[in-house]
Amino acid sequence: MKYKRVFLMVMDSFGIGGAKDAAAFGDEGSNTFLSVSRAENFDIPNLAKLGFYHIDGIRAGESGEDPVGAYARVCERSHGKDTTIGHWEIAGIYSEDPLPTYPDGFPKEIIEEFEHRSGRRVLCNKPYSGVKVIADYGREHMETGALIVYTSADSVFQIAAHESVVPVEELYRYCEIAREILVGKHCVGRVIARPFEGAHPFARTSRRHDFSAVPPEKTMLDFLQDKGLDTVCVGKISDIFAGVGVSESIRTSGNDDGMRVTLTLADRDFTGLCFVNLVDFDMNFGHRRDITGYANAVMRFDAWLSRFMEKMNEDDILMITADHGCDPGYTGTDHTRENVPLLIYGKHIRPVNLGVRETYADIAATVADIFETERPRTGTGFLNEIQLNVAQKED
């Protein structure tokens, strides 16, 4: 069977617990899905139909009827639990060394150079919740024009500024300056622009922008492009890969916009990969430890799925996965080290249990096999296990 399009959708932070090394990351017992499933009236019939409750080790819900998709539990092999490391591994990169983090804030020499080159003083410079940092420093920022710089447990240098004080394009320029400074041993995964607006209590806007480190080696995106195939990236995917290997980037304002764009792309004639990130699960609900909000977002995605699946062509494949956990029922506000789900659906896909996959990179290897491109160095493909030939389909 020759496939024309793969839609790879990342439910950002939708972990399913069970990581063997969770304790080493301070995340023992975390399980994003289990926490979310305890919300009142939680129901995901379409994800269930694809095989979600048949995944090894799922600790909630009923497996119900036979699934129509293939399914697996997937482990993260790389040493990290952040967006960059997770997406890079999905695309075929194993990161042996974690990206640098700054539990005590950034070194004096980094901050001084940034202040000198930006021409603005820095506030905060410590790990902080994104919502709380603008609540605590927003007024001083508006009075002085100083930039709010903060980090988290992830490898990020974040700059928050009110749009009336620092226009968004100017904020982006400051992020580019920070990206130039943060190299070598200080090469953080992402520099993130965090614009906000309004009066106290302030609200973050949708004009966030990530300035990522360049991937250290070629990914499935590069190999697809090398063969002349399309790589259409929706949401923050292009930012995560610093635009490398991306033929088209479509920015979105959140999950609803991302789903709307993906539905539109289902009607477009292209050959290759549509790589989608739905960020609201993580940004709006996981970090804020909002179980009800997270559950509602998952159910909204589940309801949308039936509309998308109806639009799929004979030669389309849908893959749904996640990049890490962010358990809204866990302590703290950071990501959690968890396994993630993988669901695969298509008119010629065999509904089979793929067991436990040892690396996210198995996804990249399979995408490479689907389109007969060069494979990334990491990952084991499973195309032969899920492919249903035409004769079997007719039976």
C-alpha positions in Angstrom: 0.0 0.0 0.0 1.3 3.4 -1.0 0.4 6.1 1.5 0.2 9.8 0.5 -0.3 11.7 3.8 0.5 11.2 7.5 -1.2 13.4 10.1 0.9 13.2 13.2 -0.8 15.0 16.1 0.9 15.7 19.5 -1.4 16.2 22.4 1.1 18.3 24.3 1.8 16.8 27.8 -0.9 14.0 27.6 1.2 11.4 29.5 -0.1 8.0 30.7 2.3 7.5 33.7 4.5 4.4 34.2 8.0 5.8 33.3 10.6 3.5 34.9 12.8 6.4 35.7 10.2 8.8 36.9 11.7 8.8 40.5 15.0 10.1 39.1 13.1 13.1 37.8 11.1 13.6 41.0 7.9 12.4 39.3 7.3 9.0 40.9 3.6 8.2 40.7 2.7 10.9 38.2 0.0 10.0 35.6 -1.6 12.8 33.6 -4.3 10.7 32.1 -5.3 9.1 35.4 -5.7 12.5 37.0 -7.7 13.8 34.1 -9.9 10.7 33.9 -11.2 11.4 37.4 -12.9 14.6 36.3 -16.7 14.5 36.4 -18.4 13.0 33.3 -15.1 12.3 31.6 -15.7 10.4 28.4 -13.5 9.8 25.3 -15.4 7.5 23.0 -13.3 8.2 19.8 -10.0 7.8 21.5 -11.4 4.6 23.1 -12.5 3.4 19.6 -8.9 3.9 18.4 -7.7 1.6 21.2 -6.7 4.0 24.0 -8.0 1.8 26.8 -6.3 -1.3 25.3 -2.8 0.3 25.7 -0.7 -1.8 28.1 -1.0 -0.5 31.7 -3.8 2.0 31.3 -5.2 2.3 34.8 -8.6 3.9 34.1 -11.7 3.3 31.9 -13.0 0.2 30.2 -11.4 -1.4 27.2 -14.8 -2.0 25.7 -15.3 -3.1 22.1 -12.5 -4.2 19.7 -10.5 -1.1 18.6 -10.3 0.1 15.0 -6.7 1.4 15.3 -3.2 0.2 16.4 -2.0 1.3 19.8 1.1 1.3 22.0 2.7 2.6 25.2 5.8 4.6 24.3 8.8 5.4 26.5 11.0 8.4 26.3 14.6 7.3 25.9 16.2 10.7 26.0 17.3 12.3 29.2 14.7 15.0 29.6 11.0 15.8 30.0 10.6 19.0 28.0 8.9 19.9 24.8 12.1 20.2 22.7 13.7 16.9 23.8 10.3 15.1 23.4 9.6 16.4 19.9 13.1 15.9 18.7 12.9 12.3 19.8 9.5 11.9 18.0 11.4 13.1 14.9 14.3 10.6 15.4 16.9 12.3 17.7 18.1 10.6 20.9 19.4 13.2 23.4 21.9 11.5 25.7 22.7 14.7 27.6 19.9 16.8 29.1 19.7 20.4 28.0 20.9 22.9 30.6 18.5 24.0 33.4 18.9 26.8 35.9 17.2 26.1 39.3 19.1 29.2 40.7 18.5 31.5 37.8 20.9 32.4 35.0 24.5 33.2 35.7 25.5 36.8 36.2 27.5 37.0 33.0 24.5 35.9 30.9 22.2 38.5 32.5 24.7 41.3 32.2 25.3 40.6 28.5 21.6 40.4 27.9 21.0 43.7 29.7 23.8 45.4 27.8 22.6 44.2 24.4 18.9 44.8 25.0 19.3 48.1 26.7 16.8 47.0 29.4 17.2 45.9 33.0 16.1 42.4 34.0 13.6 41.5 36.7 13.2 38.1 38.5 15.8 35.8 37.0 14.6 32.7 38.8 12.3 29.7 38.2 8.7 30.8 38.3 5.2 29.9 37.2 4.3 31.9 34.0 1.0 33.1 35.4 2.4 34.0 38.8 5.5 35.8 37.5 3.5 38.4 35.7 1.2 38.8 38.7 4.3 39.4 41.0 6.4 41.5 38.6 4.0 42.9 36.1 3.4 46.3 37.9 7.2 46.9 38.3 7.8 46.0 34.7 5.1 48.5 33.6 6.6 51.2 35.8 10.3 50.7 34.8 10.2 49.0 31.4 12.5 46.3 32.8 12.1 42.8 31.2 10.8 39.9 33.3 13.2 37.0 32.7 12.5 33.7 34.3 12.9 29.9 33.8 11.4 26.7 35.0 12.4 23.1 35.5 12.7 22.9 31.7 15.6 24.2 29.6 14.0 27.6 28.8 14.9 31.3 29.0 11.6 33.1 29.1 11.0 36.8 28.6 7.6 38.3 29.6 6.6 41.9 28.7 3.4 43.9 28.5 2.4 44.6 24.9 1.8 48.3 25.7 5.3 48.6 27.1 7.3 46.4 24.7 5.7 45.8 21.3 5.6 42.2 20.3 8.1 42.6 17.5 10.5 44.3 19.9 10.1 41.4 22.4 10.9 39.0 19.6 14.1 40.9 18.9 15.1 40.6 22.5 14.5 36.9 22.3 16.8 36.7 19.2 19.5 38.5 21.2 19.1 36.0 24.1 19.3 33.1 21.6 22.6 34.5 20.3 24.0 34.7 23.8 22.8 31.3 25.0 25.2 29.0 23.2 27.8 26.3 24.2 27.2 25.1 27.7 24.3 27.6 28.1 22.5 26.4 24.9 19.0 26.2 26.3 16.3 24.3 24.4 14.1 27.4 23.9 14.0 31.1 24.4 10.3 32.0 24.7 8.6 35.3 24.2 5.7 35.6 26.7 3.7 38.8 25.9 0.9 39.8 28.2 -1.8 42.5 28.3 -4.5 44.2 30.5 -4.3 45.5 34.0 -3.6 43.5 37.1 -4.5 40.6 37.1 -2.7 40.4 33.7 -3.4 37.9 31.0 -0.9 36.2 28.6 -1.7 36.7 24.9 -1.6 34.1 22.1 1.5 35.9 20.5 3.9 33.6 22.3 6.9 32.7 20.1 9.6 30.0 20.7 13.1 30.5 19.5 14.6 27.0 19.7 18.0 25.6 19.4 18.8 24.0 16.0 18.4 20.2 16.1 21.9 18.6 16.4 21.3 16.2 13.5 18.9 15.5 10.7 15.3 14.5 11.6 12.5 12.9 9.7 11.5 16.3 8.5 14.9 16.7 6.7 14.7 13.3 5.2 11.1 14.0 3.9 12.2 17.2 2.4 15.3 15.6 0.8 12.8 13.4 -1.1 10.7 16.4 -2.2 7.8 15.6 0.2 5.8 18.2 2.0 6.3 18.9 5.7 3.4 21.0 6.9 3.8 22.0 10.5 0.9 23.3 12.6 1.2 25.2 15.9 4.6 25.5 17.5 6.2 22.6 15.6 8.3 24.8 13.3 9.6 26.8 16.4 10.6 23.5 18.1 12.8 22.6 15.1 14.0 26.2 14.5 12.3 26.0 11.1 14.7 23.3 9.9 13.1 20.7 7.6 9.8 22.7 7.5 8.2 23.4 4.1 5.2 25.2 5.5 4.4 26.6 9.0 0.9 27.5 10.1 0.8 29.3 13.5 -2.3 28.8 15.7 -3.8 30.5 18.7 -4.6 27.3 20.6 -6.2 23.9 20.4 -9.4 25.0 18.7 -7.5 26.9 16.0 -5.1 23.9 15.6 -7.9 21.5 15.1 -9.6 23.9 12.6 -6.4 24.2 10.6 -5.9 20.4 10.6 -9.4 19.9 9.4 -8.8 22.3 6.5 -5.5 20.6 5.6 -7.4 17.3 5.3 -9.1 18.8 2.3 -5.9 20.0 0.7 -3.9 18.0 -1.8 -0.4 17.4 -0.5 2.0 14.5 -0.2 4.0 14.0 3.0 3.6 14.8 6.6 1.3 17.2 8.5 2.9 17.5 12.0 0.5 19.2 14.6 1.1 20.3 18.1 -1.9 21.1 20.3 -0.4 23.1 23.2 -3.4 24.0 25.4 -3.4 20.7 27.3 0.1 21.7 28.6 0.1 25.5 28.7 -3.4 26.2 29.9 -4.2 23.2 32.1 -1.2 21.0 32.9 1.1 23.7 34.3 -1.9 25.4 36.0 -2.9 22.1 37.6 -6.4 22.4 36.3 -7.9 18.9 36.1 -11.3 20.0 34.9 -10.0 22.3 32.2 -7.6 19.5 31.0 -10.4 17.0 30.9 -12.7 19.3 29.0 -9.9 20.0 26.5 -9.3 16.2 25.9 -13.0 15.6 25.5 -13.2 18.5 23.0 -10.4 17.0 21.0 -12.1 13.6 21.2 -15.3 15.0 19.8 -13.3 16.7 16.9 -11.7 13.4 16.1 -14.8 11.9 14.5 -15.0 14.8 12.1 -11.4 14.4 11.1 -11.6 10.7 10.6 -14.6 11.1 8.3 -12.4 13.2 6.0 -9.5 10.8 5.8 -8.7 9.3 2.4 -7.8 5.7 1.7 -4.1 6.5 1.6 -4.0 8.6 4.8 -2.7 7.6 8.2 -3.4 9.4 11.5 -1.0 9.1 14.4 -1.8 10.6 17.9 0.9 10.8 20.6 2.3 13.1 23.3 5.8 14.6 24.1 5.9 14.2 27.9 3.5 14.5 30.9 2.2 17.4 32.9 0.0 15.8 35.6 -2.6 18.4 36.7 -3.1 16.3 39.9 0.6 16.2 40.8 2.6 18.5 43.1 4.4 21.6 41.6 3.7 23.1 38.2 6.3 21.4 36.0 6.3 18.7 33.4 6.3 15.1 34.6 8.4 12.2 33.3 5.8 9.7 31.9 5.2 7.3 29.1 2.9 8.5 26.3 0.2 6.9 24.2 0.4 6.2 20.5 -2.7 5.6 18.4 -2.6 4.8 14.7 -5.6 4.8 12.4 -6.2 4.4 8.6 -8.3 2.5 6.2 -5.5 0.1 5.7 -4.1 -0.1 9.2 -4.4 -3.3 11.2 -5.8 -2.8 14.7 -3.0 -4.4 16.7 -1.3 -4.0 20.1 2.2 -2.7 19.4 3.1 -3.3 23.1 5.7 -1.1 24.8 8.0 0.9 22.5 11.3 1.8 23.9 11.7 5.2 22.2 9.5 7.9 20.7 11.8 7.6 17.7 10.0 4.5 16.6 7.4 7.0 15.2 10.1 8.7 13.0 11.4 5.4 11.8 7.9 4.3 10.8 7.2 7.6 9.0 10.5 7.1 7.1 9.3 3.6 6.1 5.9 4.9 5.0 7.5 7.4 2.6 10.5 5.2 1.8 13.0 7.9 2.9 16.3 7.6 4.8 15.8 6.7 8.4 17.0 8.7 11.4 19.7 7.0 13.4 17.4 6.1 16.3 14.2 4.1 16.2 12.6 0.9 15.1 9.8 1.0 12.5 6.6 -0.9 13.0 5.0 -0.4 9.5 5.0 -4.1 8.8 3.1 -4.8 12.0 0.3 -2.4 11.3 0.0 -2.5 7.5 -3.2 -4.2 6.2 -2.9 -5.3 2.6 -5.8 -4.7 0.2 -6.8 -8.4 0.1 -7.1 -8.5 3.9 -9.2 -5.2 3.7 -11.6 -6.8 1.3 -12.0 -9.9 3.4 
